[in-house]
Amino acid sequence: MSPPVRVALLGFTPFEREHIEPALRAPRRRKPLYQPRDDNLQGCNLAVVDADHEAAIVQVLHHQRLASTVMVGRARHPGAGAQLPRPIHLPDLLQALDELVGRSPAMSGEVQRVQDMLASLLARPAENAVRTAAATPGTPVIAGPAASQRPRRGTALLVDGRVDNLQYLAHELAPLGLEVLRVAGGSEALERLQQEVFEFVFLVTGDSGIDAVDGMDGFHTCRLLQRMPPAQPVAPPPTLVLMLDGDTGVNRLRAERAGADAWLAPPWSSEALLKIVDERDRWVRQNGKRAG
């Protein structure tokens, strides 16, 4: 008999674990046997993860285990081995695990794309990471005029699903000396920050922005990025900026709770962006290295 498949359960409440664990441990006449483990990916073959639990998602991305994970919940995570809704339906969960066990290495086009991108980034020298990232399909650098003549002030990652927002921000940031890279959704932004160093991350909120791409809105993505370990521990953390779609008290409160370093309400003026860039320069001079 084959040994049981070890399955990490991440992010679930004690009540949910009491519901899931007996189903995984139950004897089965066919297919693999499963052995649920504590909230630790090390030594486990697969994972079942609360898709809306921020710390659990950070752990999965940090260990590059997205392709061997069954996500359960509302938030979408492109590249996951499987995605299931709530409430948890145990037969569907077992079926998803069975399919992961029996699947060939090329799990799907989306999973293979994510795996290829991560492998490519890991193989590149650190000093070339930002330059070569521009050649990755779907994430072009938006260049500004006379880039070589501007003072170099770092690299900014723009995160939004709308091209017009991205073009506007790129046009405003380029004269400030920032090299600009854009991604459409929160999941891709998390992958980038795992491998590359950025001085700024600008996240656009609103129904037509990030959440229109993969279900992770700007506030959710900001919280995940704020908790994520740095790609290079000696580098200062990126300045996380939420570009709000409306100037309301609720939006400002959500931005503060998401851990944003700054937030801007429309219209997003060049003067306000310059102030954020200047404040970053002062912060780096005073603090230098990431705290802790």
C-alpha positions in Angstrom: 0.0 0.0 0.0 1.3 3.5 -0.8 2.0 5.8 2.1 -0.6 8.4 2.9 -0.4 11.8 1.2 0.4 14.4 3.8 -1.9 17.5 3.5 -1.3 20.8 5.3 -4.4 22.7 6.5 -3.7 26.4 6.5 -5.8 29.3 7.7 -8.9 27.4 8.9 -10.8 27.9 12.2 -10.8 25.0 14.7 -14.4 24.3 13.8 -13.5 24.0 10.1 -10.5 21.8 10.9 -12.8 19.5 13.0 -15.0 19.2 9.9 -12.2 18.6 7.3 -9.8 16.3 9.2 -12.1 13.3 9.7 -13.0 13.3 6.1 -9.4 13.2 5.1 -8.5 10.5 7.6 -11.5 8.3 6.6 -10.5 4.9 5.1 -11.0 4.7 1.3 -11.2 1.7 -1.0 -9.5 3.5 -3.8 -7.4 6.6 -4.5 -4.8 7.8 -2.1 -5.2 8.0 1.7 -4.7 11.4 3.2 -3.0 12.5 6.4 -3.9 16.0 7.6 -1.0 17.8 9.3 -0.6 21.0 11.4 -0.3 24.4 9.8 3.1 23.8 8.3 3.9 23.2 4.6 7.3 21.6 5.3 7.1 17.9 4.8 3.6 18.0 3.3 2.8 16.9 -0.3 -0.3 19.0 -0.7 -2.1 21.9 1.0 -5.7 22.9 1.6 -5.8 26.7 2.3 -8.4 29.3 3.3 -8.2 31.5 0.2 -9.2 34.6 2.2 -6.7 34.1 5.0 -3.8 36.6 4.4 -1.1 34.9 6.5 -1.8 31.5 5.0 -1.5 32.9 1.4 1.8 34.6 2.2 3.1 31.3 3.5 2.0 29.4 0.4 3.6 32.0 -1.9 6.8 32.2 0.2 7.3 28.5 -0.2 6.2 28.5 -3.8 3.5 25.9 -3.2 0.7 27.5 -5.1 0.5 24.7 -7.8 0.1 22.0 -5.1 -2.6 23.9 -3.1 -6.4 23.6 -3.1 -7.8 27.1 -2.3 -11.1 27.3 -0.5 -12.9 30.6 -0.4 -13.9 33.8 -2.3 -10.5 35.2 -3.3 -9.1 33.9 -6.6 -5.5 32.9 -6.8 -4.4 32.2 -10.4 -1.9 29.3 -10.6 -3.5 27.4 -7.6 -3.9 23.7 -8.1 -7.6 24.0 -7.6 -10.1 26.6 -6.4 -13.3 25.7 -4.5 -16.1 28.0 -3.1 -17.5 28.1 0.4 -19.3 26.5 2.1 -16.8 23.6 2.1 -18.2 20.6 0.3 -16.1 17.6 1.4 -16.7 15.3 -1.6 -15.5 18.2 -3.9 -12.5 18.7 -1.7 -11.5 15.0 -1.9 -12.0 15.0 -5.6 -9.8 18.1 -6.0 -7.0 16.4 -3.9 -7.4 13.2 -5.9 -6.9 15.1 -9.2 -3.8 16.9 -7.8 -2.3 13.6 -6.8 -3.0 12.0 -10.2 -2.2 15.0 -12.3 0.9 15.1 -14.6 3.6 17.7 -13.9 2.1 20.1 -16.4 -1.0 20.7 -14.3 -2.6 23.3 -16.5 -1.6 26.2 -18.8 -2.0 28.8 -16.0 -0.1 26.7 -13.4 2.7 26.0 -15.9 2.9 29.7 -16.8 3.4 30.6 -13.1 5.9 27.9 -12.5 7.9 28.9 -15.6 8.0 32.5 -14.6 9.2 31.7 -11.1 11.9 29.4 -12.4 13.0 32.0 -14.9 13.2 34.7 -12.1 15.1 32.4 -9.8 17.7 31.7 -12.5 18.5 35.3 -13.2 21.2 37.3 -11.5 19.8 39.6 -8.9 21.3 42.7 -10.5 19.5 41.9 -13.8 16.1 41.0 -12.3 14.3 44.3 -13.0 15.8 44.7 -16.5 14.9 41.2 -17.6 11.5 41.3 -16.0 10.4 43.7 -18.8 10.7 40.8 -21.3 8.2 38.6 -19.4 4.9 38.3 -21.4 2.1 40.2 -20.0 4.1 42.6 -17.8 5.8 45.2 -20.1 7.6 48.2 -18.7 5.9 51.4 -19.6 8.7 53.7 -20.6 8.6 57.5 -20.1 10.4 60.1 -22.2 14.1 60.6 -22.0 14.5 58.0 -19.3 18.3 58.1 -19.4 18.3 61.8 -18.6 16.3 61.6 -15.4 17.9 61.0 -11.9 17.4 57.3 -11.0 15.1 57.0 -8.0 14.1 53.4 -8.1 11.5 51.1 -9.7 7.7 51.3 -9.2 5.3 48.4 -9.6 1.9 49.5 -10.8 -1.0 47.1 -10.1 -4.3 47.6 -11.9 -6.5 45.9 -14.4 -7.2 49.1 -16.4 -4.7 50.2 -19.0 -5.7 53.8 -18.9 -5.0 54.0 -15.2 -1.6 52.4 -15.7 -0.7 54.7 -18.6 -1.7 57.8 -16.6 0.4 56.7 -13.5 3.4 55.8 -15.7 3.3 59.2 -17.4 3.2 61.0 -14.0 5.9 58.8 -12.4 8.4 58.8 -15.2 9.5 62.4 -14.8 10.1 61.7 -11.1 12.9 59.3 -12.0 11.1 56.1 -11.5 11.3 53.1 -13.8 7.9 51.6 -14.1 6.7 48.0 -14.4 3.0 47.0 -14.4 1.0 44.0 -13.6 -2.8 43.5 -13.9 -3.7 41.7 -10.7 -2.8 41.1 -7.1 -1.6 37.5 -7.5 1.0 38.5 -10.1 2.1 41.5 -7.9 2.7 39.1 -5.0 4.8 36.8 -7.2 6.9 39.8 -8.4 7.6 41.0 -4.9 8.8 37.6 -3.9 11.6 37.8 -6.4 12.4 41.4 -7.2 13.1 44.6 -5.3 10.8 47.6 -5.8 11.0 51.0 -4.2 7.2 51.7 -4.7 4.1 49.7 -5.3 1.0 51.6 -6.5 -2.3 49.7 -6.1 -5.4 51.0 -7.7 -8.7 50.3 -5.9 -12.2 50.0 -7.2 -14.5 47.6 -9.0 -12.8 48.1 -12.4 -9.3 47.7 -11.0 -7.4 44.8 -9.5 -10.4 42.8 -8.3 -11.8 42.7 -11.8 -8.8 40.6 -12.7 -8.4 37.9 -10.0 -10.8 38.8 -7.2 -8.0 40.3 -4.9 -8.8 44.0 -4.5 -6.2 46.7 -3.8 -6.8 46.6 0.0 -6.4 42.9 0.3 -3.3 42.9 -1.9 -1.8 45.7 0.2 -2.3 43.7 3.4 -0.6 40.6 1.9 2.3 42.7 0.6 2.7 44.4 4.0 3.2 41.0 5.6 5.4 39.4 2.9 9.1 38.8 3.6 11.4 40.8 1.4 13.0 39.4 -1.7 16.3 40.8 -0.3 16.3 41.3 3.5 18.9 44.1 3.4 16.8 46.2 1.1 14.3 48.8 2.5 10.7 47.7 2.1 8.7 49.1 -0.7 6.5 52.1 -0.1 2.9 50.8 -0.5 0.6 53.4 -2.0 -3.2 52.8 -2.5 -4.8 54.9 -5.3 -8.3 55.3 -4.0 -11.3 55.5 -6.4 -13.1 57.9 -4.1 -12.3 60.3 -1.3 -14.5 58.8 1.5 -13.9 58.2 5.2 -14.5 54.5 4.6 -11.8 54.3 1.9 -9.2 56.1 4.0 -10.0 53.8 7.0 -9.6 50.7 4.8 -6.3 52.0 3.5 -5.0 52.6 7.0 -6.1 49.1 8.2 -4.5 47.6 5.1 -1.1 48.9 6.2 -0.6 51.3 3.3 2.2 53.8 3.7 0.3 56.4 1.8 -3.0 56.7 -0.1 -4.2 59.2 -2.7 -7.8 60.2 -3.5 -8.7 61.3 -7.1 -7.6 63.4 -8.8 -4.1 61.8 -8.5 -2.0 64.9 -9.0 1.7 64.9 -9.9 2.4 67.1 -6.9 0.9 64.5 -4.5 3.0 61.7 -6.2 6.1 63.8 -6.0 5.5 64.3 -2.2 5.3 60.5 -1.7 8.5 60.0 -3.7 10.3 62.7 -1.7 9.1 61.2 1.6 10.4 57.9 0.6 13.9 59.4 0.0 13.8 61.0 3.5 12.7 57.7 5.1 15.5 55.7 3.5 18.1 58.2 4.6 16.8 58.0 8.2 16.1 54.3 8.4 18.1 52.7 5.6 17.4 49.0 6.3 14.1 47.2 6.9 13.3 47.1 10.6 13.7 43.7 12.2 
